[in-house]
Every structure is written in structure tokens, then in C-alpha cells.
Amino acid sequence: MITRGEMPQLRRAGVLAWGGAAVSWELFTPGRPLWAGLASCAAFLLLAAGCAQHVRRGLKARLRRSQEIAGAAQRALLRPLPGRIEGLAVAAAQLSASRGAAVGGDLYEAVPTPHGVRVVIGDVRGHGLPALAAAAAVLGAFREAAYDEASLAGVLRRMERALGRHVRERARAEHPSACQAAPESPSAEEFVTVLLLEIGRDGAVTALNCGHPWPILLRRPDEPLEPCGAVPYAAAPSRNRVVLSVPAPRPPAGPARAGPWTRRGCAFRPAAGREAEEAPAPEGVRVLDGGDPLPPLGVVPVPDGLVAGECGQLLPGDVLFLHTDGAEDARDAAGRFFPLPRVLAGLLARQPAPTPARLVAGVHAALLRHTGGRLTDDVALLVLRSDRCA
């Protein structure tokens, strides 16, 4: 069976074979003068070159138009972030695993609100263009709810409802006979890992995590760490700790009690998963850990009584490096994972106070070198540095 990728090669081979046969016929037909055959071949080649140039110009125009449309879609979905938001320097980048695609299933945003700077980063199941619609639905809900909702839990529920509507609409479009009415259990399965952060004016960081990697805190080694703030990267809990097939229990009725959903602080956790097998954490590179994450959005309903966890304070000069799992899980030709903390430590060693844009560019370049430019998942990077006065 001929695949779509083999069609251009077959077309080129067919054109070359037809051209070779025509030239041979003109040159070696018995009874025709050689000069007549050469003249006919020259005319044929000029005509073929003109046709090829016309087709090439048309293809280049279509490619340019497609790139313009992709750029507009990228600016609409992942709007360029301002360089500074309420004393925080910001930079971000996104890489799509789909060849030729400028956007994919990863999402990020940072907005100033009356409640503080609110930040989201997420990863839709799958990658590339098929995940684009779900990312747009979740990101659109965040941009509206971040200003309206007083708590991060309210923002998360608005995002969950937007994802649910998208999934039901997709199910009706793909399976109209099975989804004549709005289904309670749509056939289309979609989930999104999400990390929500709120950075107050005093630098206090609160977070809600639904199955997403915790951000990495870059802090000068001489600065102390809060008891419930960051933990060494090698001792961070694995984001895969949540078992997606087991629904998370709801908190008991009555007054809110301390528990998985009302935790008001962070805790040191034993090493788990792939991170535990790594070498000791580089100096100054730590994970801002808020404990066990909730399941991703779309797996089980967001529980009632949800309260964002306190994750320490962002001091002047501190850097938060947010990323999707495509960065950690990227492999080289030998199957080795991308050493993200080592890369960050190397960037800090070369430049003790790099700008967020330089950190993003450095990790971006190192990621492409590590994978040879062949990504298997979308990657989003978002960096925030506190330039506020103490």
C-alpha cells in the first residue's frame, strides 16, 4: 500500500521516466536529423522548466499562506506574554511534536489579577494539532476565570466545565448516532494535566496541581529555604504517583479538615520514580513541591472543599521554571532522558543571573541537541523571575 509520504517520490520518478522516454524518442528516432531532435529536446526542456517554476511558485505561495495562518493561530492560542508582569520578568516558548505545526496540545498563560499574578501551564492528552481544540477550550476558560474567581479552586472548576463541554461537543461530532443528546459519559476521552499558581504581591506562592510536573525553583545557594517550600530535585515526588484508574475519594461532609485537598503547606517527600535514580540535585536547583497532585482534569470530578496549597515564598531574584512532561521525558538516540536539572545548573554556572529569555533559549537549544530535533511530545517552557524589591 502506498502511503502519503511516498507519493512525492513516486511523482518525481514518474516525471523523470516520462522525460527520459521523450528525450530518447526525439534523439534516436530513425530518419530524423540530429539537429531537429536537439531542437525539439531544447524546446521540451524549456517548457518543462517553465511549468516546474510555475508549480514551485504556487507551492511557495501556499506554504507562505499556511505559515501565516499557523502564526495567527499560535498568537491567538498562546499569546505572546509581556516581558514583565507586576514585578515578575516572564518568558515562554512552545515546541510542537507534529512536523510543520507551530502549536500543539501544551498551553500556558500568566495574567495580573486583583488576587495576584495567576499562572497556568498544562498538557492535553496526545500532541500536535488534534489536541489543539482542547487546549483552546481550557486556556480560554482560564483567561476569563482568573479575573473573576476569588480562589484558584474556582478557576480550576471553570476550566473543568469548559473541558467537559468541549468533550461532549467532540463526542457528538464524531459519533452523532450515539450522542443525540448531551451524553453524561461521552465517547471521546480527553484529559488535561494542569498546574495553577498564584503569586501574591508579598511573593507568597499557592498552587493547585492536577497531574502536572511541579515547577523547578532556581535560588542562590546562600538563600535559606522555607520549611514547606522547595525540596531537592532528586527527592521530589513523581508526578505519576496518582493512579488514574482509581477515582479520588471526596472529602468528608462538614467543616473542612486538613487532608489531601485542604493542605495548607508543603512537605518533604521520599524519592520516588525516575527522579530518585538521578544523581544528587545540582546546587541551587530545587522542586517547588506542593505534595501529591490531584488526577488530571477530565479523569474524575474536581473534589469539593478544594483549597490551594501554600508553597513558600518567591524571594527577590528567585526563578520559577515551569515545564510540561515533554521536556523531562525527551530521550536521545540511546534512550537517555533529558537531564533538565543538569542543563539548568549548567546555564546558571555560565551566567549566575540569566534572564528568563536566556533560560528558555538555553533549555530549548539543549533539548533539540539532546533529541536530534526529533521530539515525540509537545514541550512548553515558562519562566518567571522575581524582580521585586525585598
Secondary structure, 3 states (H helix, E strand, C coil): CCCHHHHHHHHHHHHHHHHHHHHHHHHHCCCCCHHHHHHHHHHHHHHHHHHHHHHHHHHHHHHHHHHHHHHHHHHHHCCCCCCEECCEEEEEEEECCCCCCCCCCEEEEEEEECCEEEEEEEEECCCCHHHHHHHHHHHHHHHHHHHHCCCHHHHHHHHHHHHHHHHHHHHHHHCCCCCCCCCCCCCCCCCEEEEEEEECCCCEEEEEEECCCCCEEECCCCCCCCCCCEEEHHHCCCHHHCCCCCCCCCCCCCCCCCCCCCCCCCCCCCCCHHHHHCCCCCCCEEEECCCCCECCECCCCCCCCCCCEEEEECCCCCEEEEECHHHHCCECCCCCECCHHHHHHHHHHHCCCCCHHHHHHHHHHHHHHHHCCCCCCCEEEEEEEECCCC
